Amino acid sequence: MFSDQGRTLIMTAVSEEKRAIQRGLQNNPNIDVMLAGVGPVSAAAHTAKLLATGKYKLVISTGIGGGFIGKAEVGTLVVSNLIAAADIGVETLDGFRRLEELGFGSTQVEVDSELVFRVTEALQAEKIHMVIGPIITVATATGTAESADERARRVLGAAAEGMEGYGVALAAQIFGIRALEIRAISNLVGPRDRSAWRMKEAFDLLEKTYSVLGEIL
């Protein structure tokens, strides 16, 4: 059973994401915003350390991210209904195989549907452009169209890519705490054309998102 008692913990990779979220929250006394570091290993370790204090009811992995073409365009907010590691497994002559196929565990964390509904209902009321879908976690950010297509095939319907979500969600799962991932899309998954990235717009979207969510978390 998930507890309704406690605080909300928000984990971001870098300080600029943290500052944008804090601006939106406006010193909300019930929410802590902490740095997870970059990548799933750092995120899992830092999140687990914080969750071990026993004072949290919910943890959110959040920040900017890449959107998959046709699923989440630049300027869109993605709310996860599934958090999945896209590159944990083995390569074989027949292609990539996930841990599930090998019988070695799971690479996916389901998101509580009632939590998704409550969050998305609040965001839709403020007319924030948003999609719901799986968000994949990678240890190496995607840089080619070929790898983007391959990773999208591994998790059907993948809407966005980040580097921390699965680490945060796995730590939460171990502690029996609900987890969610939210990404503001600054760029498309694939070839890394930094000139096409919209960082300021993504940070502004994070700020607006948490000005809304601060009222319901």
C-alpha positions as CSV (number, residue, x, y, z in Angstrom):
1,M,0.0,0.0,0.0
2,F,1.1,3.5,-0.7
3,S,1.1,6.1,2.1
4,D,-0.7,9.4,1.9
5,Q,1.4,10.7,4.7
6,G,4.6,12.6,4.1
7,R,6.3,15.1,1.8
8,T,6.9,15.1,-1.9
9,L,10.5,14.8,-3.2
10,I,11.4,16.1,-6.6
11,M,14.7,15.0,-8.1
12,T,16.4,16.9,-11.0
13,A,19.7,16.2,-12.7
14,V,21.2,19.7,-12.7
15,S,20.9,23.0,-10.9
16,E,19.2,25.0,-13.7
17,E,16.3,22.5,-13.7
18,K,16.1,22.7,-9.9
19,R,16.0,26.5,-10.0
20,A,13.2,26.6,-12.6
21,I,11.1,24.2,-10.4
22,Q,11.7,26.2,-7.3
23,R,10.6,29.3,-9.0
24,G,7.3,27.6,-9.8
25,L,6.8,26.1,-6.4
26,Q,7.5,29.5,-4.6
27,N,8.9,27.9,-1.4
28,N,6.2,25.4,-1.0
29,P,6.8,24.0,2.5
30,N,5.6,20.4,1.7
31,I,8.0,19.8,-1.3
32,D,11.8,19.3,-1.4
33,V,13.7,19.7,-4.6
34,M,17.0,17.9,-4.7
35,L,19.8,17.1,-7.1
36,A,20.1,13.5,-8.4
37,G,23.1,14.1,-10.6
38,V,23.2,12.9,-14.3
39,G,22.4,9.4,-15.2
40,P,20.4,6.5,-13.7
41,V,23.1,5.3,-11.3
42,S,23.7,8.6,-9.6
43,A,19.9,9.2,-9.6
44,A,19.2,5.9,-7.9
45,A,21.9,6.4,-5.2
46,H,20.9,9.9,-4.3
47,T,17.2,9.1,-4.3
48,A,17.6,6.0,-2.1
49,K,19.6,8.0,0.4
50,L,16.9,10.6,0.7
51,L,14.0,8.1,0.8
52,A,15.7,6.2,3.6
53,T,14.8,9.1,5.9
54,G,11.2,7.9,5.8
55,K,9.6,11.3,5.3
56,Y,8.4,11.1,1.7
57,K,5.1,9.8,0.2
58,L,5.9,10.6,-3.5
59,V,9.0,11.1,-5.6
60,I,9.1,12.8,-9.0
61,S,12.0,12.6,-11.5
62,T,11.8,15.8,-13.6
63,G,13.6,18.1,-15.9
64,I,14.1,18.7,-19.6
65,G,14.3,15.9,-22.0
66,G,14.1,14.7,-25.6
67,G,10.8,14.0,-27.3
68,F,10.2,11.2,-29.9
69,I,9.1,12.5,-33.3
70,G,5.4,12.1,-33.7
71,K,4.9,11.6,-29.9
72,A,6.1,14.7,-28.1
73,E,7.2,17.8,-30.0
74,V,9.5,20.5,-28.7
75,G,7.5,22.7,-26.2
76,T,5.4,19.8,-25.0
77,L,5.2,18.4,-21.5
78,V,5.3,14.6,-21.1
79,V,3.8,12.9,-18.0
80,S,4.8,9.3,-17.7
81,N,2.5,6.4,-17.4
82,L,5.5,4.0,-17.5
83,I,9.1,4.6,-16.6
84,A,11.5,2.2,-18.5
85,A,15.2,1.6,-18.8
86,A,15.8,1.3,-22.6
87,D,19.4,0.1,-22.6
88,I,19.7,-2.5,-19.8
89,G,20.0,-5.9,-21.4
90,V,22.2,-7.8,-23.8
91,E,23.1,-7.6,-27.5
92,T,22.7,-10.9,-29.4
93,L,23.0,-11.9,-33.1
94,D,19.3,-11.5,-33.3
95,G,19.3,-8.0,-31.7
96,F,18.8,-6.5,-28.3
97,R,17.1,-8.4,-25.5
98,R,15.7,-6.9,-22.3
99,L,16.1,-8.4,-18.8
100,E,12.5,-9.6,-18.9
101,E,13.3,-11.8,-21.9
102,L,16.3,-13.3,-20.1
103,G,14.4,-13.9,-16.8
104,F,16.7,-11.6,-14.9
105,G,14.1,-9.1,-13.6
106,S,12.3,-6.0,-14.8
107,T,13.4,-2.8,-16.6
108,Q,10.0,-1.1,-16.1
109,V,8.2,0.7,-13.3
110,E,4.5,1.3,-13.7
111,V,3.1,4.6,-12.6
112,D,0.0,4.8,-10.4
113,S,-2.9,5.6,-12.7
114,E,-4.8,7.7,-10.1
115,L,-1.6,9.8,-9.6
116,V,-1.3,10.4,-13.4
117,F,-5.0,11.4,-13.6
118,R,-4.7,13.9,-10.7
119,V,-1.6,15.5,-12.2
120,T,-2.8,15.7,-15.8
121,E,-6.2,17.0,-14.8
122,A,-4.6,19.9,-13.0
123,L,-2.3,20.6,-15.9
124,Q,-5.1,20.4,-18.5
125,A,-7.1,22.9,-16.5
126,E,-4.3,25.4,-17.0
127,K,-4.1,24.6,-20.7
128,I,-0.5,23.2,-20.6
129,H,0.3,21.4,-23.8
130,M,0.9,17.8,-22.6
131,V,1.0,14.2,-23.6
132,I,0.9,11.0,-21.5
133,G,3.1,8.2,-22.4
134,P,6.2,6.0,-21.5
135,I,9.4,7.9,-20.7
136,I,12.6,5.9,-21.3
137,T,15.8,6.2,-19.4
138,V,19.2,5.8,-21.0
139,A,22.7,5.9,-19.7
140,T,23.9,7.4,-23.0
141,A,21.8,10.0,-24.7
142,T,20.6,9.1,-28.1
143,G,22.5,10.8,-31.0
144,T,21.4,9.2,-34.2
145,A,18.2,8.6,-36.0
146,E,19.0,4.8,-36.1
147,S,19.4,4.6,-32.3
148,A,16.3,6.7,-31.8
149,D,14.3,4.2,-33.9
150,E,15.8,1.2,-32.1
151,R,15.1,2.6,-28.6
152,A,11.5,3.5,-29.6
153,R,11.0,-0.1,-30.7
154,R,12.2,-1.4,-27.3
155,V,9.4,0.5,-25.4
156,L,6.2,0.7,-27.4
157,G,4.7,4.2,-27.5
158,A,7.8,5.9,-25.9
159,A,7.1,9.6,-25.8
160,A,10.3,11.0,-24.3
161,E,13.9,10.2,-23.2
162,G,15.7,11.2,-20.1
163,M,18.7,9.9,-18.1
164,E,17.5,9.6,-14.5
165,G,13.9,8.5,-14.4
166,Y,14.3,4.7,-14.0
167,G,17.0,5.2,-11.3
168,V,14.6,7.4,-9.3
169,A,11.6,5.1,-9.9
170,L,13.5,2.0,-8.9
171,A,14.7,3.5,-5.6
172,A,11.0,4.5,-5.0
173,Q,9.8,1.0,-5.8
174,I,12.2,-0.5,-3.3
175,F,10.9,1.8,-0.6
176,G,7.2,1.3,-1.5
177,I,6.8,4.9,-2.6
178,R,4.9,6.2,-5.6
179,A,7.1,7.5,-8.5
180,L,6.3,9.8,-11.4
181,E,8.4,11.3,-14.2
182,I,7.7,14.6,-15.9
183,R,9.8,16.0,-18.8
184,A,9.6,19.4,-20.6
185,I,10.7,18.7,-24.2
186,S,13.6,20.9,-25.3
187,N,14.7,18.9,-28.3
188,L,13.8,15.8,-30.4
189,V,15.4,12.5,-29.8
190,G,18.0,11.7,-32.6
191,P,20.8,13.7,-34.1
192,R,22.1,16.2,-31.6
193,D,21.5,19.6,-33.3
194,R,22.1,22.0,-30.4
195,S,21.0,25.0,-32.5
196,A,17.5,23.5,-32.6
197,W,17.2,23.0,-28.9
198,R,14.8,25.3,-27.0
199,M,16.3,25.3,-23.5
200,K,14.8,28.5,-22.2
201,E,11.3,27.5,-23.3
202,A,11.7,24.1,-21.6
203,F,12.8,25.7,-18.3
204,D,9.9,28.2,-18.5
205,L,7.5,25.2,-19.0
206,L,9.0,23.5,-16.0
207,E,8.4,26.6,-13.9
208,K,4.8,26.9,-15.1
209,T,4.2,23.2,-14.5
210,Y,5.3,23.3,-10.9
211,S,3.4,26.5,-10.2
212,V,0.3,24.3,-11.0
213,L,1.4,21.1,-9.3
214,G,2.5,22.8,-6.1
215,E,-1.1,23.2,-5.3
216,I,-2.0,19.5,-5.5
217,L,1.2,17.5,-4.4
